[in-house]
Amino acid sequence: MKSNENQQANSLFEALKNDKHQLLVHLLSPIERAAIEQKYYVFEYSLNNIKIQVSSQTCQQLKQISLIKISLFTKILDENSLFLIGEDAKIQMFLDTPIEHHYFPTRLYHTLKGMDCHTMLDVIKLGRGRVSHGRGMGEIGLQLIDELLEKYGCGFLFSK
């Protein structure tokens, strides 16, 4: 049980550190971010020049609150994620490019076409769950899609 909690704390810390879209900065409160940075160990927090000792019990409560917020936000993103990328022209061009221009292996190309995916935007709209269960889709195909989406900075739209 402890290793799972440590793994969650480490994954939240890594997510906050690698948050290039700065979604977590807007989602989590300053004390929640401080708890993540301290990996949910006892720490001192400064609030308007007043030092507050944050106990281990409070850290655990902050972790639960953070996980709930992130999971709810992820659910909202899954339903409405396409609104986050409208302004970035490079990403938009990538998403609107027909999949035949991405030079996927033949089997992956035909699998995506069979699922009525003509652009990467169609792949994202379909979602990871439905794409992964598509006939002929394997781990290598999903890995190629993930790598391509990460390369253009929109892998979080097709999250695991």
Phi and psi in radians as a Rosetta constraint file:
Dihedral C 1 N 2 CA 2 C 2 CIRCULARHARMONIC -1.125 0.35
Dihedral N 2 CA 2 C 2 N 3 CIRCULARHARMONIC -0.687 0.35
Dihedral C 2 N 3 CA 3 C 3 CIRCULARHARMONIC -1.147 0.35
Dihedral N 3 CA 3 C 3 N 4 CIRCULARHARMONIC -0.594 0.35
Dihedral C 3 N 4 CA 4 C 4 CIRCULARHARMONIC -1.152 0.35
Dihedral N 4 CA 4 C 4 N 5 CIRCULARHARMONIC -0.720 0.35
Dihedral C 4 N 5 CA 5 C 5 CIRCULARHARMONIC -1.149 0.35
Dihedral N 5 CA 5 C 5 N 6 CIRCULARHARMONIC -0.725 0.35
Dihedral C 5 N 6 CA 6 C 6 CIRCULARHARMONIC -1.121 0.35
Dihedral N 6 CA 6 C 6 N 7 CIRCULARHARMONIC -0.669 0.35
Dihedral C 6 N 7 CA 7 C 7 CIRCULARHARMONIC -1.128 0.35
Dihedral N 7 CA 7 C 7 N 8 CIRCULARHARMONIC -0.720 0.35
Dihedral C 7 N 8 CA 8 C 8 CIRCULARHARMONIC -1.110 0.35
Dihedral N 8 CA 8 C 8 N 9 CIRCULARHARMONIC -0.758 0.35
Dihedral C 8 N 9 CA 9 C 9 CIRCULARHARMONIC -1.107 0.35
Dihedral N 9 CA 9 C 9 N 10 CIRCULARHARMONIC -0.760 0.35
Dihedral C 9 N 10 CA 10 C 10 CIRCULARHARMONIC -1.137 0.35
Dihedral N 10 CA 10 C 10 N 11 CIRCULARHARMONIC -0.678 0.35
Dihedral C 10 N 11 CA 11 C 11 CIRCULARHARMONIC -1.200 0.35
Dihedral N 11 CA 11 C 11 N 12 CIRCULARHARMONIC -0.633 0.35
Dihedral C 11 N 12 CA 12 C 12 CIRCULARHARMONIC -1.155 0.35
Dihedral N 12 CA 12 C 12 N 13 CIRCULARHARMONIC -0.716 0.35
Dihedral C 12 N 13 CA 13 C 13 CIRCULARHARMONIC -1.069 0.35
Dihedral N 13 CA 13 C 13 N 14 CIRCULARHARMONIC -0.794 0.35
Dihedral C 13 N 14 CA 14 C 14 CIRCULARHARMONIC -1.132 0.35
Dihedral N 14 CA 14 C 14 N 15 CIRCULARHARMONIC -0.708 0.35
Dihedral C 14 N 15 CA 15 C 15 CIRCULARHARMONIC -1.099 0.35
Dihedral N 15 CA 15 C 15 N 16 CIRCULARHARMONIC -0.734 0.35
Dihedral C 15 N 16 CA 16 C 16 CIRCULARHARMONIC -1.171 0.35
Dihedral N 16 CA 16 C 16 N 17 CIRCULARHARMONIC -0.708 0.35
Dihedral C 16 N 17 CA 17 C 17 CIRCULARHARMONIC -1.172 0.35
Dihedral N 17 CA 17 C 17 N 18 CIRCULARHARMONIC -0.640 0.35
Dihedral C 17 N 18 CA 18 C 18 CIRCULARHARMONIC -1.752 0.35
Dihedral N 18 CA 18 C 18 N 19 CIRCULARHARMONIC 0.308 0.35
Dihedral C 18 N 19 CA 19 C 19 CIRCULARHARMONIC -1.366 0.35
Dihedral N 19 CA 19 C 19 N 20 CIRCULARHARMONIC 1.355 0.35
Dihedral C 19 N 20 CA 20 C 20 CIRCULARHARMONIC -1.229 0.35
Dihedral N 20 CA 20 C 20 N 21 CIRCULARHARMONIC -0.350 0.35
Dihedral C 20 N 21 CA 21 C 21 CIRCULARHARMONIC -1.603 0.35
Dihedral N 21 CA 21 C 21 N 22 CIRCULARHARMONIC -0.085 0.35
Dihedral C 21 N 22 CA 22 C 22 CIRCULARHARMONIC 0.961 0.35
Dihedral N 22 CA 22 C 22 N 23 CIRCULARHARMONIC 0.653 0.35
Dihedral C 22 N 23 CA 23 C 23 CIRCULARHARMONIC -1.270 0.35
Dihedral N 23 CA 23 C 23 N 24 CIRCULARHARMONIC -0.682 0.35
Dihedral C 23 N 24 CA 24 C 24 CIRCULARHARMONIC -1.220 0.35
Dihedral N 24 CA 24 C 24 N 25 CIRCULARHARMONIC -0.500 0.35
Dihedral C 24 N 25 CA 25 C 25 CIRCULARHARMONIC -1.072 0.35
Dihedral N 25 CA 25 C 25 N 26 CIRCULARHARMONIC -0.667 0.35
Dihedral C 25 N 26 CA 26 C 26 CIRCULARHARMONIC -1.458 0.35
Dihedral N 26 CA 26 C 26 N 27 CIRCULARHARMONIC -0.392 0.35
Dihedral C 26 N 27 CA 27 C 27 CIRCULARHARMONIC -1.500 0.35
Dihedral N 27 CA 27 C 27 N 28 CIRCULARHARMONIC -0.721 0.35
Dihedral C 27 N 28 CA 28 C 28 CIRCULARHARMONIC -1.723 0.35
Dihedral N 28 CA 28 C 28 N 29 CIRCULARHARMONIC 2.600 0.35
Dihedral C 28 N 29 CA 29 C 29 CIRCULARHARMONIC -1.303 0.35
Dihedral N 29 CA 29 C 29 N 30 CIRCULARHARMONIC 2.846 0.35
Dihedral C 29 N 30 CA 30 C 30 CIRCULARHARMONIC -1.020 0.35
Dihedral N 30 CA 30 C 30 N 31 CIRCULARHARMONIC -0.659 0.35
Dihedral C 30 N 31 CA 31 C 31 CIRCULARHARMONIC -1.241 0.35
Dihedral N 31 CA 31 C 31 N 32 CIRCULARHARMONIC -0.582 0.35
Dihedral C 31 N 32 CA 32 C 32 CIRCULARHARMONIC -1.162 0.35
Dihedral N 32 CA 32 C 32 N 33 CIRCULARHARMONIC -0.725 0.35
Dihedral C 32 N 33 CA 33 C 33 CIRCULARHARMONIC -1.138 0.35
Dihedral N 33 CA 33 C 33 N 34 CIRCULARHARMONIC -0.678 0.35
Dihedral C 33 N 34 CA 34 C 34 CIRCULARHARMONIC -1.116 0.35
Dihedral N 34 CA 34 C 34 N 35 CIRCULARHARMONIC -0.695 0.35
Dihedral C 34 N 35 CA 35 C 35 CIRCULARHARMONIC -1.119 0.35
Dihedral N 35 CA 35 C 35 N 36 CIRCULARHARMONIC -0.694 0.35
Dihedral C 35 N 36 CA 36 C 36 CIRCULARHARMONIC -1.120 0.35
Dihedral N 36 CA 36 C 36 N 37 CIRCULARHARMONIC -0.785 0.35
Dihedral C 36 N 37 CA 37 C 37 CIRCULARHARMONIC -1.095 0.35
Dihedral N 37 CA 37 C 37 N 38 CIRCULARHARMONIC -0.528 0.35
Dihedral C 37 N 38 CA 38 C 38 CIRCULARHARMONIC -1.546 0.35
Dihedral N 38 CA 38 C 38 N 39 CIRCULARHARMONIC 0.096 0.35
Dihedral C 38 N 39 CA 39 C 39 CIRCULARHARMONIC 0.954 0.35
Dihedral N 39 CA 39 C 39 N 40 CIRCULARHARMONIC 0.625 0.35
Dihedral C 39 N 40 CA 40 C 40 CIRCULARHARMONIC 1.095 0.35
Dihedral N 40 CA 40 C 40 N 41 CIRCULARHARMONIC 0.506 0.35
Dihedral C 40 N 41 CA 41 C 41 CIRCULARHARMONIC -1.684 0.35
Dihedral N 41 CA 41 C 41 N 42 CIRCULARHARMONIC 2.794 0.35
Dihedral C 41 N 42 CA 42 C 42 CIRCULARHARMONIC -0.911 0.35
Dihedral N 42 CA 42 C 42 N 43 CIRCULARHARMONIC 2.357 0.35
Dihedral C 42 N 43 CA 43 C 43 CIRCULARHARMONIC -2.639 0.35
Dihedral N 43 CA 43 C 43 N 44 CIRCULARHARMONIC 2.932 0.35
Dihedral C 43 N 44 CA 44 C 44 CIRCULARHARMONIC -1.818 0.35
Dihedral N 44 CA 44 C 44 N 45 CIRCULARHARMONIC 2.282 0.35
Dihedral C 44 N 45 CA 45 C 45 CIRCULARHARMONIC -2.078 0.35
Dihedral N 45 CA 45 C 45 N 46 CIRCULARHARMONIC 2.359 0.35
Dihedral C 45 N 46 CA 46 C 46 CIRCULARHARMONIC -1.741 0.35
Dihedral N 46 CA 46 C 46 N 47 CIRCULARHARMONIC 2.135 0.35
Dihedral C 46 N 47 CA 47 C 47 CIRCULARHARMONIC -2.180 0.35
Dihedral N 47 CA 47 C 47 N 48 CIRCULARHARMONIC 1.865 0.35
Dihedral C 47 N 48 CA 48 C 48 CIRCULARHARMONIC 0.909 0.35
Dihedral N 48 CA 48 C 48 N 49 CIRCULARHARMONIC 0.877 0.35
Dihedral C 48 N 49 CA 49 C 49 CIRCULARHARMONIC 1.136 0.35
Dihedral N 49 CA 49 C 49 N 50 CIRCULARHARMONIC 0.277 0.35
Dihedral C 49 N 50 CA 50 C 50 CIRCULARHARMONIC -1.933 0.35
Dihedral N 50 CA 50 C 50 N 51 CIRCULARHARMONIC 2.198 0.35
Dihedral C 50 N 51 CA 51 C 51 CIRCULARHARMONIC -1.456 0.35
Dihedral N 51 CA 51 C 51 N 52 CIRCULARHARMONIC 2.248 0.35
Dihedral C 51 N 52 CA 52 C 52 CIRCULARHARMONIC -2.064 0.35
Dihedral N 52 CA 52 C 52 N 53 CIRCULARHARMONIC 2.239 0.35
Dihedral C 52 N 53 CA 53 C 53 CIRCULARHARMONIC -1.510 0.35
Dihedral N 53 CA 53 C 53 N 54 CIRCULARHARMONIC 2.055 0.35
Dihedral C 53 N 54 CA 54 C 54 CIRCULARHARMONIC -1.653 0.35
Dihedral N 54 CA 54 C 54 N 55 CIRCULARHARMONIC 2.030 0.35
Dihedral C 54 N 55 CA 55 C 55 CIRCULARHARMONIC -1.338 0.35
Dihedral N 55 CA 55 C 55 N 56 CIRCULARHARMONIC 2.960 0.35
Dihedral C 55 N 56 CA 56 C 56 CIRCULARHARMONIC -1.149 0.35
Dihedral N 56 CA 56 C 56 N 57 CIRCULARHARMONIC -0.623 0.35
Dihedral C 56 N 57 CA 57 C 57 CIRCULARHARMONIC -1.120 0.35
Dihedral N 57 CA 57 C 57 N 58 CIRCULARHARMONIC -0.749 0.35
Dihedral C 57 N 58 CA 58 C 58 CIRCULARHARMONIC -1.122 0.35
Dihedral N 58 CA 58 C 58 N 59 CIRCULARHARMONIC -0.681 0.35
Dihedral C 58 N 59 CA 59 C 59 CIRCULARHARMONIC -1.048 0.35
Dihedral N 59 CA 59 C 59 N 60 CIRCULARHARMONIC -0.745 0.35
Dihedral C 59 N 60 CA 60 C 60 CIRCULARHARMONIC -1.142 0.35
Dihedral N 60 CA 60 C 60 N 61 CIRCULARHARMONIC -0.668 0.35
Dihedral C 60 N 61 CA 61 C 61 CIRCULARHARMONIC -1.161 0.35
Dihedral N 61 CA 61 C 61 N 62 CIRCULARHARMONIC -0.705 0.35
Dihedral C 61 N 62 CA 62 C 62 CIRCULARHARMONIC -1.099 0.35
Dihedral N 62 CA 62 C 62 N 63 CIRCULARHARMONIC -0.669 0.35
Dihedral C 62 N 63 CA 63 C 63 CIRCULARHARMONIC -1.103 0.35
Dihedral N 63 CA 63 C 63 N 64 CIRCULARHARMONIC -0.793 0.35
Dihedral C 63 N 64 CA 64 C 64 CIRCULARHARMONIC -1.087 0.35
Dihedral N 64 CA 64 C 64 N 65 CIRCULARHARMONIC -0.747 0.35
Dihedral C 64 N 65 CA 65 C 65 CIRCULARHARMONIC -1.087 0.35
Dihedral N 65 CA 65 C 65 N 66 CIRCULARHARMONIC -0.779 0.35
Dihedral C 65 N 66 CA 66 C 66 CIRCULARHARMONIC -1.082 0.35
Dihedral N 66 CA 66 C 66 N 67 CIRCULARHARMONIC -0.777 0.35
Dihedral C 66 N 67 CA 67 C 67 CIRCULARHARMONIC -1.100 0.35
Dihedral N 67 CA 67 C 67 N 68 CIRCULARHARMONIC -0.693 0.35
Dihedral C 67 N 68 CA 68 C 68 CIRCULARHARMONIC -1.123 0.35
Dihedral N 68 CA 68 C 68 N 69 CIRCULARHARMONIC -0.817 0.35
Dihedral C 68 N 69 CA 69 C 69 CIRCULARHARMONIC -1.040 0.35
Dihedral N 69 CA 69 C 69 N 70 CIRCULARHARMONIC -0.803 0.35
Dihedral C 69 N 70 CA 70 C 70 CIRCULARHARMONIC -1.147 0.35
Dihedral N 70 CA 70 C 70 N 71 CIRCULARHARMONIC -0.725 0.35
Dihedral C 70 N 71 CA 71 C 71 CIRCULARHARMONIC -1.172 0.35
Dihedral N 71 CA 71 C 71 N 72 CIRCULARHARMONIC -0.674 0.35
Dihedral C 71 N 72 CA 72 C 72 CIRCULARHARMONIC -1.159 0.35
Dihedral N 72 CA 72 C 72 N 73 CIRCULARHARMONIC -0.717 0.35
Dihedral C 72 N 73 CA 73 C 73 CIRCULARHARMONIC -1.138 0.35
Dihedral N 73 CA 73 C 73 N 74 CIRCULARHARMONIC -0.692 0.35
Dihedral C 73 N 74 CA 74 C 74 CIRCULARHARMONIC -1.076 0.35
Dihedral N 74 CA 74 C 74 N 75 CIRCULARHARMONIC -0.696 0.35
Dihedral C 74 N 75 CA 75 C 75 CIRCULARHARMONIC -1.106 0.35
Dihedral N 75 CA 75 C 75 N 76 CIRCULARHARMONIC -0.742 0.35
Dihedral C 75 N 76 CA 76 C 76 CIRCULARHARMONIC -1.111 0.35
Dihedral N 76 CA 76 C 76 N 77 CIRCULARHARMONIC -0.742 0.35
Dihedral C 76 N 77 CA 77 C 77 CIRCULARHARMONIC -1.065 0.35
Dihedral N 77 CA 77 C 77 N 78 CIRCULARHARMONIC -0.714 0.35
Dihedral C 77 N 78 CA 78 C 78 CIRCULARHARMONIC -1.043 0.35
Dihedral N 78 CA 78 C 78 N 79 CIRCULARHARMONIC -0.599 0.35
Dihedral C 78 N 79 CA 79 C 79 CIRCULARHARMONIC -1.483 0.35
Dihedral N 79 CA 79 C 79 N 80 CIRCULARHARMONIC -0.538 0.35
Dihedral C 79 N 80 CA 80 C 80 CIRCULARHARMONIC -2.273 0.35
Dihedral N 80 CA 80 C 80 N 81 CIRCULARHARMONIC 0.395 0.35
Dihedral C 80 N 81 CA 81 C 81 CIRCULARHARMONIC -1.123 0.35
Dihedral N 81 CA 81 C 81 N 82 CIRCULARHARMONIC -0.394 0.35
Dihedral C 81 N 82 CA 82 C 82 CIRCULARHARMONIC -1.226 0.35
Dihedral N 82 CA 82 C 82 N 83 CIRCULARHARMONIC -0.233 0.35
Dihedral C 82 N 83 CA 83 C 83 CIRCULARHARMONIC -1.346 0.35
Dihedral N 83 CA 83 C 83 N 84 CIRCULARHARMONIC -0.269 0.35
Dihedral C 83 N 84 CA 84 C 84 CIRCULARHARMONIC -1.369 0.35
Dihedral N 84 CA 84 C 84 N 85 CIRCULARHARMONIC -0.253 0.35
Dihedral C 84 N 85 CA 85 C 85 CIRCULARHARMONIC -2.003 0.35
Dihedral N 85 CA 85 C 85 N 86 CIRCULARHARMONIC 0.055 0.35
Dihedral C 85 N 86 CA 86 C 86 CIRCULARHARMONIC -0.995 0.35
Dihedral N 86 CA 86 C 86 N 87 CIRCULARHARMONIC -0.541 0.35
Dihedral C 86 N 87 CA 87 C 87 CIRCULARHARMONIC -1.496 0.35
Dihedral N 87 CA 87 C 87 N 88 CIRCULARHARMONIC -0.443 0.35
Dihedral C 87 N 88 CA 88 C 88 CIRCULARHARMONIC -1.408 0.35
Dihedral N 88 CA 88 C 88 N 89 CIRCULARHARMONIC 1.874 0.35
Dihedral C 88 N 89 CA 89 C 89 CIRCULARHARMONIC -1.124 0.35
Dihedral N 89 CA 89 C 89 N 90 CIRCULARHARMONIC -0.658 0.35
Dihedral C 89 N 90 CA 90 C 90 CIRCULARHARMONIC -1.103 0.35
Dihedral N 90 CA 90 C 90 N 91 CIRCULARHARMONIC -0.797 0.35
Dihedral C 90 N 91 CA 91 C 91 CIRCULARHARMONIC -1.154 0.35
Dihedral N 91 CA 91 C 91 N 92 CIRCULARHARMONIC -0.725 0.35
Dihedral C 91 N 92 CA 92 C 92 CIRCULARHARMONIC -1.094 0.35
Dihedral N 92 CA 92 C 92 N 93 CIRCULARHARMONIC -0.730 0.35
Dihedral C 92 N 93 CA 93 C 93 CIRCULARHARMONIC -1.089 0.35
Dihedral N 93 CA 93 C 93 N 94 CIRCULARHARMONIC -0.752 0.35
Dihedral C 93 N 94 CA 94 C 94 CIRCULARHARMONIC -1.048 0.35
Dihedral N 94 CA 94 C 94 N 95 CIRCULARHARMONIC -0.810 0.35
Dihedral C 94 N 95 CA 95 C 95 CIRCULARHARMONIC -1.181 0.35
Dihedral N 95 CA 95 C 95 N 96 CIRCULARHARMONIC -0.518 0.35
Dihedral C 95 N 96 CA 96 C 96 CIRCULARHARMONIC -1.544 0.35
Dihedral N 96 CA 96 C 96 N 97 CIRCULARHARMONIC -0.142 0.35
Dihedral C 96 N 97 CA 97 C 97 CIRCULARHARMONIC -1.260 0.35
Dihedral N 97 CA 97 C 97 N 98 CIRCULARHARMONIC 2.321 0.35
Dihedral C 97 N 98 CA 98 C 98 CIRCULARHARMONIC -1.020 0.35
Dihedral N 98 CA 98 C 98 N 99 CIRCULARHARMONIC 2.547 0.35
Dihedral C 98 N 99 CA 99 C 99 CIRCULARHARMONIC -1.130 0.35
Dihedral N 99 CA 99 C 99 N 100 CIRCULARHARMONIC -0.397 0.35
Dihedral C 99 N 100 CA 100 C 100 CIRCULARHARMONIC -1.152 0.35
Dihedral N 100 CA 100 C 100 N 101 CIRCULARHARMONIC -0.333 0.35
Dihedral C 100 N 101 CA 101 C 101 CIRCULARHARMONIC -1.481 0.35
Dihedral N 101 CA 101 C 101 N 102 CIRCULARHARMONIC -0.090 0.35
Dihedral C 101 N 102 CA 102 C 102 CIRCULARHARMONIC -1.620 0.35
Dihedral N 102 CA 102 C 102 N 103 CIRCULARHARMONIC -0.042 0.35
Dihedral C 102 N 103 CA 103 C 103 CIRCULARHARMONIC 0.954 0.35
Dihedral N 103 CA 103 C 103 N 104 CIRCULARHARMONIC 0.847 0.35
Dihedral C 103 N 104 CA 104 C 104 CIRCULARHARMONIC -1.244 0.35
Dihedral N 104 CA 104 C 104 N 105 CIRCULARHARMONIC 2.728 0.35
Dihedral C 104 N 105 CA 105 C 105 CIRCULARHARMONIC -1.011 0.35
Dihedral N 105 CA 105 C 105 N 106 CIRCULARHARMONIC 2.675 0.35
Dihedral C 105 N 106 CA 106 C 106 CIRCULARHARMONIC -0.949 0.35
Dihedral N 106 CA 106 C 106 N 107 CIRCULARHARMONIC -0.812 0.35
Dihedral C 106 N 107 CA 107 C 107 CIRCULARHARMONIC -1.093 0.35
Dihedral N 107 CA 107 C 107 N 108 CIRCULARHARMONIC -0.771 0.35
Dihedral C 107 N 108 CA 108 C 108 CIRCULARHARMONIC -1.112 0.35
Dihedral N 108 CA 108 C 108 N 109 CIRCULARHARMONIC -0.762 0.35
Dihedral C 108 N 109 CA 109 C 109 CIRCULARHARMONIC -0.998 0.35
Dihedral N 109 CA 109 C 109 N 110 CIRCULARHARMONIC -0.859 0.35
Dihedral C 109 N 110 CA 110 C 110 CIRCULARHARMONIC -1.207 0.35
Dihedral N 110 CA 110 C 110 N 111 CIRCULARHARMONIC -0.574 0.35
Dihedral C 110 N 111 CA 111 C 111 CIRCULARHARMONIC -1.116 0.35
Dihedral N 111 CA 111 C 111 N 112 CIRCULARHARMONIC -0.793 0.35
Dihedral C 111 N 112 CA 112 C 112 CIRCULARHARMONIC -1.150 0.35
Dihedral N 112 CA 112 C 112 N 113 CIRCULARHARMONIC -0.732 0.35
Dihedral C 112 N 113 CA 113 C 113 CIRCULARHARMONIC -1.068 0.35
Dihedral N 113 CA 113 C 113 N 114 CIRCULARHARMONIC -0.671 0.35
Dihedral C 113 N 114 CA 114 C 114 CIRCULARHARMONIC -1.134 0.35
Dihedral N 114 CA 114 C 114 N 115 CIRCULARHARMONIC -0.419 0.35
Dihedral C 114 N 115 CA 115 C 115 CIRCULARHARMONIC -1.627 0.35
Dihedral N 115 CA 115 C 115 N 116 CIRCULARHARMONIC 0.216 0.35
Dihedral C 115 N 116 CA 116 C 116 CIRCULARHARMONIC 1.134 0.35
Dihedral N 116 CA 116 C 116 N 117 CIRCULARHARMONIC 0.621 0.35
Dihedral C 116 N 117 CA 117 C 117 CIRCULARHARMONIC -1.772 0.35
Dihedral N 117 CA 117 C 117 N 118 CIRCULARHARMONIC 1.974 0.35
Dihedral C 117 N 118 CA 118 C 118 CIRCULARHARMONIC -1.836 0.35
Dihedral N 118 CA 118 C 118 N 119 CIRCULARHARMONIC -0.359 0.35
Dihedral C 118 N 119 CA 119 C 119 CIRCULARHARMONIC -2.366 0.35
Dihedral N 119 CA 119 C 119 N 120 CIRCULARHARMONIC 2.961 0.35
Dihedral C 119 N 120 CA 120 C 120 CIRCULARHARMONIC -1.174 0.35
Dihedral N 120 CA 120 C 120 N 121 CIRCULARHARMONIC -0.458 0.35
Dihedral C 120 N 121 CA 121 C 121 CIRCULARHARMONIC -1.090 0.35
Dihedral N 121 CA 121 C 121 N 122 CIRCULARHARMONIC -0.694 0.35
Dihedral C 121 N 122 CA 122 C 122 CIRCULARHARMONIC -1.110 0.35
Dihedral N 122 CA 122 C 122 N 123 CIRCULARHARMONIC -0.677 0.35
Dihedral C 122 N 123 CA 123 C 123 CIRCULARHARMONIC -1.100 0.35
Dihedral N 123 CA 123 C 123 N 124 CIRCULARHARMONIC -0.785 0.35
Dihedral C 123 N 124 CA 124 C 124 CIRCULARHARMONIC -1.147 0.35
Dihedral N 124 CA 124 C 124 N 125 CIRCULARHARMONIC -0.731 0.35
Dihedral C 124 N 125 CA 125 C 125 CIRCULARHARMONIC -1.083 0.35
Dihedral N 125 CA 125 C 125 N 126 CIRCULARHARMONIC -0.661 0.35
Dihedral C 125 N 126 CA 126 C 126 CIRCULARHARMONIC -1.146 0.35
Dihedral N 126 CA 126 C 126 N 127 CIRCULARHARMONIC -0.645 0.35
Dihedral C 126 N 127 CA 127 C 127 CIRCULARHARMONIC 1.620 0.35
Dihedral N 127 CA 127 C 127 N 128 CIRCULARHARMONIC 2.657 0.35
Dihedral C 127 N 128 CA 128 C 128 CIRCULARHARMONIC -1.050 0.35
Dihedral N 128 CA 128 C 128 N 129 CIRCULARHARMONIC -0.747 0.35
Dihedral C 128 N 129 CA 129 C 129 CIRCULARHARMONIC -1.025 0.35
Dihedral N 129 CA 129 C 129 N 130 CIRCULARHARMONIC -0.839 0.35
Dihedral C 129 N 130 CA 130 C 130 CIRCULARHARMONIC -1.272 0.35
Dihedral N 130 CA 130 C 130 N 131 CIRCULARHARMONIC -0.635 0.35
Dihedral C 130 N 131 CA 131 C 131 CIRCULARHARMONIC -1.154 0.35
Dihedral N 131 CA 131 C 131 N 132 CIRCULARHARMONIC -0.745 0.35
Dihedral C 131 N 132 CA 132 C 132 CIRCULARHARMONIC -1.154 0.35
Dihedral N 132 CA 132 C 132 N 133 CIRCULARHARMONIC -0.444 0.35
Dihedral C 132 N 133 CA 133 C 133 CIRCULARHARMONIC -1.650 0.35
Dihedral N 133 CA 133 C 133 N 134 CIRCULARHARMONIC 0.096 0.35
Dihedral C 133 N 134 CA 134 C 134 CIRCULARHARMONIC -1.167 0.35
Dihedral N 134 CA 134 C 134 N 135 CIRCULARHARMONIC 2.564 0.35
Dihedral C 134 N 135 CA 135 C 135 CIRCULARHARMONIC -1.103 0.35
Dihedral N 135 CA 135 C 135 N 136 CIRCULARHARMONIC 2.165 0.35
Dihedral C 135 N 136 CA 136 C 136 CIRCULARHARMONIC 1.570 0.35
Dihedral N 136 CA 136 C 136 N 137 CIRCULARHARMONIC -0.012 0.35
Dihedral C 136 N 137 CA 137 C 137 CIRCULARHARMONIC -1.531 0.35
Dihedral N 137 CA 137 C 137 N 138 CIRCULARHARMONIC 2.224 0.35
Dihedral C 137 N 138 CA 138 C 138 CIRCULARHARMONIC -2.083 0.35
Dihedral N 138 CA 138 C 138 N 139 CIRCULARHARMONIC -3.108 0.35
Dihedral C 138 N 139 CA 139 C 139 CIRCULARHARMONIC -1.096 0.35
Dihedral N 139 CA 139 C 139 N 140 CIRCULARHARMONIC -0.663 0.35
Dihedral C 139 N 140 CA 140 C 140 CIRCULARHARMONIC -1.146 0.35
Dihedral N 140 CA 140 C 140 N 141 CIRCULARHARMONIC -0.712 0.35
Dihedral C 140 N 141 CA 141 C 141 CIRCULARHARMONIC -1.079 0.35
Dihedral N 141 CA 141 C 141 N 142 CIRCULARHARMONIC -0.785 0.35
Dihedral C 141 N 142 CA 142 C 142 CIRCULARHARMONIC -1.114 0.35
Dihedral N 142 CA 142 C 142 N 143 CIRCULARHARMONIC -0.670 0.35
Dihedral C 142 N 143 CA 143 C 143 CIRCULARHARMONIC -1.117 0.35
Dihedral N 143 CA 143 C 143 N 144 CIRCULARHARMONIC -0.708 0.35
Dihedral C 143 N 144 CA 144 C 144 CIRCULARHARMONIC -1.109 0.35
Dihedral N 144 CA 144 C 144 N 145 CIRCULARHARMONIC -0.742 0.35
Dihedral C 144 N 145 CA 145 C 145 CIRCULARHARMONIC -1.105 0.35
Dihedral N 145 CA 145 C 145 N 146 CIRCULARHARMONIC -0.812 0.35
Dihedral C 145 N 146 CA 146 C 146 CIRCULARHARMONIC -1.005 0.35
Dihedral N 146 CA 146 C 146 N 147 CIRCULARHARMONIC -0.812 0.35
Dihedral C 146 N 147 CA 147 C 147 CIRCULARHARMONIC -1.089 0.35
Dihedral N 147 CA 147 C 147 N 148 CIRCULARHARMONIC -0.730 0.35
Dihedral C 147 N 148 CA 148 C 148 CIRCULARHARMONIC -1.147 0.35
Dihedral N 148 CA 148 C 148 N 149 CIRCULARHARMONIC -0.767 0.35
Dihedral C 148 N 149 CA 149 C 149 CIRCULARHARMONIC -1.148 0.35
Dihedral N 149 CA 149 C 149 N 150 CIRCULARHARMONIC -0.691 0.35
Dihedral C 149 N 150 CA 150 C 150 CIRCULARHARMONIC -1.119 0.35
Dihedral N 150 CA 150 C 150 N 151 CIRCULARHARMONIC -0.687 0.35
Dihedral C 150 N 151 CA 151 C 151 CIRCULARHARMONIC -1.002 0.35
Dihedral N 151 CA 151 C 151 N 152 CIRCULARHARMONIC -0.638 0.35
Dihedral C 151 N 152 CA 152 C 152 CIRCULARHARMONIC -1.694 0.35
Dihedral N 152 CA 152 C 152 N 153 CIRCULARHARMONIC 0.167 0.35
Dihedral C 152 N 153 CA 153 C 153 CIRCULARHARMONIC 1.317 0.35
Dihedral N 153 CA 153 C 153 N 154 CIRCULARHARMONIC 0.376 0.35
Dihedral C 153 N 154 CA 154 C 154 CIRCULARHARMONIC -2.254 0.35
Dihedral N 154 CA 154 C 154 N 155 CIRCULARHARMONIC 0.501 0.35
Dihedral C 154 N 155 CA 155 C 155 CIRCULARHARMONIC -1.131 0.35
Dihedral N 155 CA 155 C 155 N 156 CIRCULARHARMONIC -0.510 0.35
Dihedral C 155 N 156 CA 156 C 156 CIRCULARHARMONIC -1.125 0.35
Dihedral N 156 CA 156 C 156 N 157 CIRCULARHARMONIC -0.321 0.35
Dihedral C 156 N 157 CA 157 C 157 CIRCULARHARMONIC -1.345 0.35
Dihedral N 157 CA 157 C 157 N 158 CIRCULARHARMONIC -0.310 0.35
Dihedral C 157 N 158 CA 158 C 158 CIRCULARHARMONIC -2.128 0.35
Dihedral N 158 CA 158 C 158 N 159 CIRCULARHARMONIC 0.782 0.35
Dihedral C 158 N 159 CA 159 C 159 CIRCULARHARMONIC -1.192 0.35
Dihedral N 159 CA 159 C 159 N 160 CIRCULARHARMONIC 2.820 0.35
